[in-house]
Amino acid sequence: MRKHRYNIRFPVTESHKVGQDEVQFLLEENNQIVNLRFHDYGELYKRPGLYEQLFYDRLKCSSPDKVSEILAKVLKQNNLEMSELRVLDLGAGNGMVGERLFKMGVSRLIGIDINANAQEACFRDRPGIYDAYYVADLCKQDAYLKDELLTWQVDCLSCVAALGFGDIPTEAFINAYNLVKQGGWIVFNVKETFMQESDDSGFSKLIKQLLLKDILEVHHLERYRHRLSIDGTPLYYYVLAGKKESDIALDTTLSPDNTSTPLTLPITKQGNESRQNFYKH
């Protein structure tokens, strides 16, 4: 079946003068022009294939492939197999990263996202990828959610293109990180500015703490082209992969601008019954 193609237009603007999460595009549908921000994920996910057409076809996003490849490379260097991993995919979205990890044969794959539309899009477009997919706010981690996630015995955390723009607060990342077993694997990417000394945001401080303290044993750190901006300028990110050495102390990394007000959001979970029945836990 031929995929639906959307009529996407970029406004005449200097994209570098606005935040990456504030960039907009124009979508023509039903004889109307709709203004959408790149980070209006709920609206993007409602339209099958729009997210992929915008970020992957048009702007050449490479991060799901890059981050997955780096994880596989680091494991191989440590004489480990992807099939040994129980992965928590933080900010799972519509399953772009999960699809790659699934094809690489990970043992368990658990998705979590705060956006219910992301879960719906994943089950619509990539059914069967995750053993379970939770819609929940990790800043509001109650005992039930924590116990539920701990039953998966996660030994790997992946987080791709979701950190540092308010999509996933620092606190949520820390809570996810601390769910991973000691000695487990961590892989994520961040915008290159978070690595600069002048950046004093909460996520920048967190990344520097991971690099400088005995929290994460770094096995790979690489700058690469994440995607293009709307004016064709490359946007560079860093991918970081390493082995967890200890938990992150929550109170030593948060700054006022990176704390979040917990959302009143029910925890919902759905999963791939066939995979759950096959993989006993």
Sequence and secondary structure as in RCSB ss.txt:
>XXXX:A:sequence
MRKHRYNIRFPVTESHKVGQDEVQFLLEENNQIVNLRFHDYGELYKRPGLYEQLFYDRLKCSSPDKVSEILAKVL
KQNNLEMSELRVLDLGAGNGMVGERLFKMGVSRLIGIDINANAQEACFRDRPGIYDAYYVADLCKQDAYLKDELL
TWQVDCLSCVAALGFGDIPTEAFINAYNLVKQGGWIVFNVKETFMQESDDSGFSKLIKQLLLKDILEVHHLERYR
HRLSIDGTPLYYYVLAGKKESDIALDTTLSPDNTSTPLTLPITKQGNESRQNFYKH
>XXXX:A:secstr
      EEE  SS GGGS TTT EEEEEETTEEEEEETT HHHHHHSTTHHHIIIIIIS   HHHHHHHHHHHHH
HHTT  GGG EEEEET TTSHHHHHHHHTT SEEEEEES HHHHHHHHHHSTTS SEEEE  GGG  HHHHHHHH
TT   EEEE S BSSSSB HHHHHHHHTTS TT EEEEEEEGGGGSTT  SHHHHHHHHHHHSTTEEEEEEEEEE
EEE TTS EEEEEEEEEEE S   GGGT  GGG         EEE  HHHHHHS  
